[in-house]
Amino acid sequence: MRNISNILIFLLIIVACNPTRKIGEKFTTNPELPPILVLFEPELYINYHKPNDNVDSLLRDKPPHIDKIINNESFDTIAINYKAEFIEQLKSFGFNVFNSENISDFFSMDTTAYQMTFVQMTIEEHRVDFSDEIKLDVTSVAFDTIISVFEFNVWIDFVPVSNDTLPKHLLFSSHSVADKILGRFGYVRREGNYFYNYTFFPVNVDDIIDLSLYAAKNHANYLFDYFMNRYIYFKYRKSDRVKYYYTYDKETGKIYNANMNRFIFMK
């Protein structure tokens, strides 16, 4: 127990002494956030891609599921919900948000601002192997099948307005949800056979809508993180030694290493 306590104390000291983390915490108390113009290109708003069932013979018995849950009506529902949630979340972080309805007000401002244009969104179905296995004394019994994973992907042009010294970016993000299988092995004594008893929970349209809302919340957080990390970079006197990209947890008020919870910078 003493060794564990010493390790925890050591880790707390490292966190407390991390200068870049402290700079990030300072930013969160009074964030410097520019105005944001958010535009959605309707002709590219949502596309979907079906999996190629010819890749593997195992996939031929599982027809595309996406055709059954995505149609024009669900397109509109996903688009409306995502857009509303994203704007609301941006405002909750303190951003002054503009859209196509007040675009003239945005461009009349005499300050550095940013334009976010959602150039493409896709919902894609992919097939992955699912396997469950029970170990016996000298052998094992396995249950194998194929399930679907649905990805919600976005590409965003992110450009500064009236400031040519700042970089332009193409941002990418992906979130996913998968079919679920809950099961366990059973044994038929008189036949000497094992069987797999399971319940299958396929992804439905409500799951995709929830996924889009989850993505919208994270995307607003990622944008806040972008400006927080830029603040850290320019405020830290050894900016070339900044090792981590941080993310801010609004609920706890803490910042953590972002790892993969961030936008991917395509350029």
C-alpha positions in Angstrom: 0.0 0.0 0.0 2.9 2.4 0.8 4.3 1.9 -2.7 0.9 2.7 -4.3 0.6 5.8 -2.1 4.1 7.0 -3.2 3.3 6.4 -6.8 0.1 8.5 -6.5 1.9 11.3 -4.8 4.6 11.3 -7.5 2.0 11.5 -10.2 0.2 14.3 -8.5 3.4 16.2 -8.2 4.1 15.7 -11.9 0.6 17.0 -12.8 0.9 20.0 -10.4 4.3 20.9 -11.9 3.3 20.6 -15.5 3.6 24.2 -16.8 1.7 23.7 -20.0 -1.2 22.2 -18.1 -1.2 25.3 -15.8 -1.3 27.6 -18.8 -4.2 25.6 -20.2 -6.1 25.9 -16.9 -5.5 29.7 -17.0 -7.1 29.8 -20.4 -10.2 27.9 -19.3 -10.9 30.5 -16.6 -11.2 33.3 -19.1 -11.0 31.9 -22.6 -10.1 34.1 -25.5 -12.4 32.8 -28.2 -12.9 34.4 -31.6 -16.3 34.8 -33.4 -17.1 31.7 -35.5 -19.1 31.6 -38.7 -20.6 28.1 -39.2 -21.7 27.1 -42.7 -23.2 23.8 -43.9 -23.1 23.0 -47.6 -26.4 21.3 -48.2 -25.4 19.4 -51.3 -22.6 17.7 -49.4 -24.2 17.6 -46.0 -24.7 13.8 -45.6 -23.7 10.9 -47.8 -23.6 7.3 -47.0 -21.5 4.4 -48.2 -22.5 0.8 -48.2 -20.0 -1.9 -47.5 -18.7 -4.0 -50.4 -20.0 -7.5 -49.7 -17.6 -9.0 -52.4 -14.6 -8.5 -50.2 -15.1 -11.7 -48.2 -17.4 -14.6 -48.8 -18.3 -14.6 -45.1 -20.1 -11.2 -45.7 -22.4 -12.4 -48.4 -25.0 -13.8 -45.9 -25.3 -10.4 -44.2 -27.0 -7.9 -46.5 -26.4 -4.1 -46.0 -28.1 -2.9 -42.9 -27.7 0.8 -43.7 -30.4 0.8 -46.4 -33.0 -0.2 -43.8 -32.2 2.6 -41.3 -31.1 5.6 -43.4 -33.5 7.3 -45.9 -34.3 10.9 -46.9 -36.4 11.5 -43.7 -33.6 10.2 -41.4 -31.1 12.3 -43.4 -33.0 15.4 -42.5 -33.5 14.4 -38.9 -29.8 13.7 -38.4 -28.8 17.0 -40.1 -31.2 19.1 -38.1 -30.3 17.5 -34.8 -26.5 17.6 -35.4 -26.6 21.3 -36.5 -28.7 22.4 -33.5 -26.6 20.5 -31.0 -23.3 21.7 -32.5 -24.4 25.4 -32.4 -25.8 25.1 -28.9 -22.6 23.4 -27.6 -20.4 26.1 -29.2 -22.4 28.8 -27.4 -22.1 26.9 -24.1 -18.3 27.1 -24.4 -18.5 30.9 -24.9 -18.2 31.2 -28.7 -20.0 34.0 -30.5 -21.6 32.0 -33.3 -22.8 33.3 -36.7 -24.5 31.5 -39.5 -25.8 32.2 -43.0 -28.7 34.4 -41.7 -26.4 37.0 -40.1 -23.3 36.5 -42.3 -23.2 40.2 -43.1 -22.8 41.1 -39.4 -20.0 38.6 -39.2 -17.9 40.1 -42.0 -18.5 43.6 -40.8 -16.6 43.0 -37.6 -13.1 44.4 -37.3 -11.5 41.5 -35.5 -9.9 38.1 -36.3 -12.6 35.5 -36.7 -12.9 32.0 -38.2 -15.2 30.4 -40.7 -16.1 26.7 -40.3 -17.6 25.1 -43.5 -18.8 21.6 -43.2 -17.8 20.4 -46.6 -18.7 16.7 -46.2 -20.3 14.3 -43.8 -20.7 10.5 -44.3 -22.3 7.7 -42.6 -20.5 4.5 -43.4 -21.3 0.9 -42.6 -18.3 -1.5 -42.2 -18.2 -5.2 -41.4 -16.1 -6.6 -38.6 -15.7 -10.0 -37.1 -17.3 -10.9 -33.8 -16.0 -13.9 -31.9 -16.7 -15.4 -28.5 -14.8 -18.4 -27.2 -15.0 -20.8 -24.3 -11.8 -22.6 -23.1 -12.1 -26.3 -22.3 -9.5 -28.7 -20.9 -7.9 -29.8 -24.1 -9.8 -27.7 -26.7 -12.0 -24.6 -27.2 -15.4 -23.8 -28.7 -16.0 -20.6 -30.6 -18.9 -18.7 -32.0 -18.1 -16.4 -35.0 -20.2 -14.0 -36.9 -20.1 -10.6 -38.6 -21.5 -7.4 -37.2 -21.8 -3.9 -38.6 -20.0 -0.8 -37.4 -21.4 2.6 -38.4 -19.1 5.6 -38.7 -20.2 9.2 -38.6 -17.4 11.2 -40.3 -17.0 14.9 -40.9 -14.6 17.1 -42.9 -14.5 20.8 -42.0 -12.7 23.7 -43.8 -11.5 25.9 -41.0 -10.1 29.3 -42.1 -9.2 32.6 -40.5 -10.9 35.7 -41.7 -9.0 39.0 -42.3 -5.8 37.5 -41.1 -3.4 35.9 -43.6 -0.8 35.1 -41.0 -2.9 32.4 -39.4 -3.0 28.8 -40.8 -5.9 27.3 -42.6 -6.9 23.7 -41.8 -9.0 20.8 -43.1 -10.3 19.1 -40.0 -11.5 15.5 -39.8 -13.3 13.6 -37.1 -14.9 10.1 -36.9 -17.2 8.6 -34.3 -18.8 5.1 -34.4 -21.4 2.8 -33.0 -21.7 -1.0 -33.5 -24.2 -3.8 -33.4 -24.2 -5.6 -30.0 -24.3 -9.3 -29.2 -25.0 -10.4 -25.7 -24.6 -14.2 -25.3 -23.1 -17.1 -23.5 -22.3 -20.8 -24.2 -24.6 -23.6 -23.1 -24.2 -27.4 -23.1 -26.6 -30.1 -24.2 -25.6 -33.0 -22.1 -27.4 -35.8 -23.9 -26.1 -34.7 -27.3 -22.6 -33.7 -26.0 -22.8 -30.4 -27.9 -22.1 -26.8 -26.9 -24.4 -24.0 -28.3 -24.3 -20.2 -28.2 -27.4 -18.5 -26.8 -27.4 -14.8 -27.6 -29.5 -11.7 -28.2 -28.7 -9.5 -31.1 -29.1 -5.7 -30.8 -28.7 -4.1 -34.3 -28.0 -0.4 -34.7 -31.1 1.5 -35.5 -31.9 5.1 -36.6 -32.1 6.3 -33.1 -28.6 5.0 -32.4 -27.3 7.0 -35.4 -29.1 10.1 -34.2 -27.6 9.7 -30.8 -24.2 9.2 -32.4 -24.5 12.4 -34.4 -25.5 14.3 -31.2 -22.5 12.8 -29.4 -20.3 13.8 -32.3 -21.7 17.4 -32.3 -20.9 17.8 -28.6 -17.4 16.5 -29.1 -16.8 18.7 -32.1 -17.6 21.8 -30.1 -15.3 20.6 -27.4 -12.5 20.0 -30.0 -12.9 23.5 -31.3 -12.5 24.9 -27.8 -9.5 22.6 -27.3 -7.9 24.0 -30.5 -7.8 27.5 -29.2 -6.7 26.4 -25.7 -3.8 24.5 -27.2 -2.8 27.4 -29.4 -2.9 29.6 -26.4 -0.6 27.1 -24.5 1.8 27.0 -27.5 2.3 30.8 -27.7 2.3 31.4 -24.0 4.8 28.7 -23.1 8.3 30.1 -23.4 9.6 26.8 -24.7 6.9 26.3 -27.3 9.0 23.9 -29.3 8.9 21.5 -26.3 5.2 21.3 -25.9 4.6 17.5 -25.7 0.9 17.1 -25.3 -2.3 18.2 -26.9 -4.9 18.8 -24.2 -8.7 18.5 -24.0 -10.9 20.4 -21.6 -13.6 18.6 -19.6 -16.3 21.2 -19.1 -18.1 19.2 -16.4 -15.1 18.7 -14.1 -13.2 21.9 -15.1 -10.1 19.8 -15.6 -7.8 19.4 -18.6 -6.4 16.1 -19.7 -4.1 14.7 -22.5 -6.4 14.5 -25.5 -4.9 11.4 -27.1 -7.3 10.6 -30.0 -10.1 12.8 -28.6 -9.4 15.7 -31.0 -9.7 16.8 -34.6 -7.3 15.2 -37.0 -5.5 17.9 -39.0 -5.6 16.8 -42.7 -3.7 19.9 -43.6 
